[in-house]
């Protein structure tokens, strides 16, 4: 398999304070682990371009885009100058360009003639709703790429696989009752962003989003993937698969309370690849979402990328 890595140094310039878990060190940890694993030289590294703002508009409102663009601290601001978008999401002078690179990576990977790609990008995206940034996320990278795949590449059916510990509420909002898009996920519940499940929650017909309790381990996740995700994916027959690849369900990650390990990410990736081989000519675009224990994040991304590249 040819696996490309899309990334850019601009993605490290966005930061929200030394205390913040969504830090530039996340990308450095991934780079370090890919080198240490000795697979870095086997991957096709590509530079993430800046996305055209018109692509963002396929998902996000003009007001949501302007809130980020128009409130950047000036380039000559003193270090530590931020504009808060919500209680845990801020922007610094470099955030706009970083966000354009992140969405640009996802679109470039969608357009590339390759088997699959992993986008080592930040800020992440799956909490970003059409109307607002939230939850560490500015723009919804996967949703923007999926819209591009349909609007520009002419695809009729795409799937989004989300294995972050948090519910991908922004992605769900972007594609509610959109029959061309199937979203499958699991997420810890009750947990941030406190939606996606419960007696009052009506799950859209094109979503297979499975809430699981804290401390759920890999054996349970593998069972739900087998029993719930895979039948839905086979029925949908996606022509391209996008992955919101969050690694904060790892047992070592303190921002969640689930119990996955690297082998679980390998197994999930392999199941998704089998679906992609059947219906999508193997085409998968995976974008980094969460994952905040730097060691566990780096190891888990290596496991995921090794599976994508068929290196095990």
C-alpha positions in Angstrom: 0.0 0.0 0.0 1.1 3.6 -0.7 0.5 5.6 2.4 1.0 9.4 2.4 1.6 11.6 5.4 0.2 15.1 5.0 1.5 17.7 7.4 3.0 21.2 7.7 5.1 23.1 10.2 2.4 25.7 10.4 0.2 23.2 12.3 2.7 23.5 15.2 2.4 27.2 15.5 -1.2 27.2 16.7 -1.2 26.9 20.5 -3.5 27.8 23.3 -1.2 28.0 26.3 1.5 25.9 27.9 -1.2 24.3 30.1 -3.4 23.2 27.2 -3.4 19.4 26.3 -4.0 20.2 22.6 -0.4 21.3 22.1 2.2 21.4 19.4 4.0 18.6 21.2 1.4 16.2 19.9 2.7 16.5 16.3 6.3 16.3 17.5 5.5 13.1 19.5 4.0 11.6 16.3 7.1 12.5 14.2 9.4 11.1 16.8 7.6 7.8 17.1 7.4 7.4 13.3 11.1 7.8 13.1 11.8 5.5 16.1 9.6 2.8 14.6 11.8 2.9 11.4 8.8 3.2 9.1 9.2 7.0 8.4 11.3 6.3 5.4 8.7 4.0 3.9 6.0 6.7 3.9 5.2 9.4 1.2 5.5 12.7 3.0 3.6 15.6 1.4 3.1 19.2 2.4 -0.3 20.3 3.4 -1.6 23.2 1.3 -3.7 26.1 2.5 -7.4 25.3 1.9 -9.5 27.7 -0.2 -12.0 29.4 2.1 -14.7 28.5 -0.3 -14.2 24.8 0.7 -14.8 25.8 4.4 -18.1 27.4 3.3 -19.4 24.0 2.1 -19.6 23.1 5.8 -19.3 26.2 8.0 -21.4 29.4 8.1 -19.8 32.7 7.1 -20.2 33.8 10.8 -18.3 30.8 12.1 -15.4 31.4 9.6 -15.3 35.1 10.4 -15.2 34.5 14.1 -11.8 32.8 13.7 -10.5 35.0 10.9 -11.5 38.4 12.3 -10.4 37.8 15.9 -6.8 36.7 15.5 -4.4 38.5 17.8 -2.1 40.7 15.8 1.1 39.1 14.5 3.2 41.3 16.7 1.3 40.4 19.9 3.3 39.5 22.9 3.6 35.7 23.6 0.5 34.3 25.3 -2.0 36.5 23.4 -5.1 34.6 22.7 -8.7 35.2 21.7 -11.1 32.7 23.4 -13.7 31.0 21.2 -15.1 29.0 24.1 -14.1 27.9 27.5 -11.4 25.6 26.2 -10.7 26.8 22.7 -8.6 29.8 21.9 -6.7 31.2 18.9 -3.3 32.8 18.7 -1.8 34.8 15.8 -1.0 31.6 13.8 -4.3 29.7 14.3 -5.9 30.8 11.1 -3.1 29.6 8.9 -2.8 26.3 10.9 -6.5 25.7 10.5 -6.2 26.3 6.7 -3.4 23.8 6.6 -5.3 21.2 8.5 -8.4 21.4 6.2 -6.1 21.7 3.2 -4.3 18.5 4.2 -7.6 16.6 4.3 -8.6 17.9 0.8 -5.2 17.3 -0.7 -5.3 13.7 0.5 -8.8 13.3 -0.9 -7.6 14.5 -4.3 -4.3 12.6 -4.4 -4.0 9.4 -6.4 -2.9 7.2 -3.6 -4.2 4.2 -1.6 -4.6 6.0 1.7 -3.2 8.9 3.8 -2.8 10.0 7.3 -3.1 13.7 8.0 -0.8 14.7 10.9 -2.6 18.0 11.6 -3.9 20.3 14.2 -6.1 21.9 15.2 -8.4 18.9 15.2 -11.9 19.2 13.8 -14.7 16.8 14.7 -16.3 19.0 17.4 -16.5 22.1 15.0 -20.1 22.5 14.2 -21.3 24.3 11.0 -22.2 27.3 13.2 -19.3 27.4 15.7 -15.9 26.3 16.7 -15.7 24.3 20.0 -13.9 21.6 21.9 -10.3 22.4 20.7 -11.6 22.5 17.1 -11.7 25.4 14.7 -13.0 23.9 11.4 -14.2 20.4 10.8 -11.4 18.9 8.6 -13.1 15.6 7.9 -16.4 17.2 7.1 -14.9 19.7 4.7 -13.0 16.9 2.9 -16.1 14.7 2.7 -18.1 17.6 1.2 -15.3 18.2 -1.3 -15.3 14.5 -2.3 -19.0 14.8 -3.2 -19.1 18.3 -4.6 -15.8 18.2 -6.6 -14.9 14.5 -7.1 -18.5 13.5 -7.7 -18.7 10.7 -5.2 -22.1 9.5 -4.3 -21.4 7.7 -1.1 -18.8 8.3 1.5 -18.4 7.1 5.1 -16.9 8.7 8.1 -15.4 6.5 10.9 -14.8 8.2 14.2 -12.9 6.4 17.0 -12.2 9.4 19.2 -13.2 9.0 22.9 -15.6 12.0 22.4 -18.7 12.2 20.3 -18.1 13.8 17.0 -21.0 16.2 17.4 -19.8 18.6 14.7 -19.5 16.0 12.1 -23.0 14.6 13.0 -24.4 18.2 12.8 -22.8 18.7 9.4 -24.4 15.6 7.9 -27.7 15.0 9.7 -30.0 13.0 7.4 -27.6 13.4 4.5 -28.1 10.0 2.7 -24.8 10.1 0.8 -22.9 10.1 4.1 -22.7 7.3 6.7 -21.1 8.1 10.0 -20.1 5.3 12.4 -18.5 5.9 15.8 -18.2 4.9 19.4 -17.7 7.4 22.2 -17.6 7.5 26.0 -21.0 8.5 27.5 -21.9 10.5 29.5 -18.9 12.6 28.6 -18.0 15.8 26.7 -19.8 17.2 24.6 -22.7 15.5 26.4 -24.7 14.7 23.4 -25.3 11.8 20.9 -27.1 9.5 23.3 -29.9 9.4 25.9 -33.6 9.1 25.9 -34.1 12.6 24.5 -31.6 12.1 21.6 -32.9 11.1 18.2 -30.0 9.6 16.3 -30.2 10.5 12.6 -30.9 7.6 10.2 -27.5 7.8 8.6 -25.5 7.6 11.9 -24.4 4.5 13.7 -22.9 6.3 16.8 -22.6 3.9 19.7 -22.2 5.3 23.3 -20.2 3.2 25.7 -19.5 3.6 29.4 -16.3 4.7 31.0 -13.6 1.9 31.3 -14.8 0.1 28.2 -12.0 -2.0 26.8 -10.9 -3.2 23.4 -12.9 -6.5 23.4 -16.2 -4.6 23.8 -15.2 -2.1 21.1 -14.2 -4.9 18.7 -17.6 -6.5 19.2 -19.5 -3.3 18.5 -17.5 -2.7 15.4 -18.2 -6.2 14.2 -21.9 -6.1 15.1 -22.9 -2.5 14.4 -20.3 -0.7 12.2 -19.4 -3.3 9.7 -23.0 -4.2 8.6 -23.8 -0.5 8.1 -20.6 0.1 6.2 -21.2 -2.9 3.9 -24.8 -1.8 3.3 -23.6 1.8 2.4 -20.8 0.7 0.1 -18.8 3.9 0.5 -16.7 5.1 -2.4 -14.2 6.8 0.0 -13.8 6.5 3.7 -12.7 9.3 6.0 -11.4 8.5 9.5 -11.6 10.9 12.5 -8.6 9.3 14.2 -8.7 10.3 17.8 -6.4 8.3 20.1 -7.7 9.5 23.4 -9.6 6.3 24.1 -6.2 4.8 24.9 -6.0 3.5 28.4 -3.1 5.8 29.2 -4.9 9.0 28.2 -6.2 11.0 31.1 -8.7 13.0 29.0 -10.8 9.9 28.6 -11.6 6.8 30.7 -11.6 4.1 28.1 -9.2 1.2 27.8 -8.0 0.8 24.3 -4.4 -0.2 23.4 -2.4 0.0 20.2 -3.5 -3.4 19.0 -7.1 -2.2 19.1 -6.3 0.7 16.8 -4.5 -1.7 14.4 -7.5 -4.1 14.4 -10.0 -1.3 13.8 -7.9 0.1 11.0 -7.7 -3.3 9.3 -11.5 -3.7 9.4 -12.0 -0.3 7.8 -9.4 -1.2 5.2 -11.2 -4.4 4.2 -14.4 -2.3 3.6 -12.4 0.2 1.6 -10.9 -2.5 -0.6 -14.3 -3.8 -1.4 -16.0 -0.6 -2.3 -13.6 2.3 -2.4 -10.5 1.0 -4.2 -8.8 1.2 -0.9 -9.2 4.9 -0.6 -9.0 6.1 3.0 -8.2 9.6 4.3 -7.4 9.6 8.1 -7.2 12.9 10.0 -5.8 13.3 13.5 -8.3 14.3 16.1 -7.7 13.7 19.9 -4.9 12.0 21.8 -3.2 13.8 24.6 -0.8 11.4 26.4 2.1 12.0 24.1 3.7 8.6 24.4 0.4 6.7 23.9 -0.5 9.1 21.0 2.8 8.5 19.2 2.6 4.7 19.6 -1.0 4.5 18.6 -0.5 6.6 15.4 2.4 4.3 14.5 0.1 1.3 14.9 -2.6 3.0 12.8 -0.2 4.1 10.1 1.5 0.6 10.0 -1.9 -0.9 9.4 -2.7 1.6 6.6 0.6 0.9 4.9 0.3 -2.9 5.4 3.7 -3.0 7.1 2.9 -5.6 9.8 
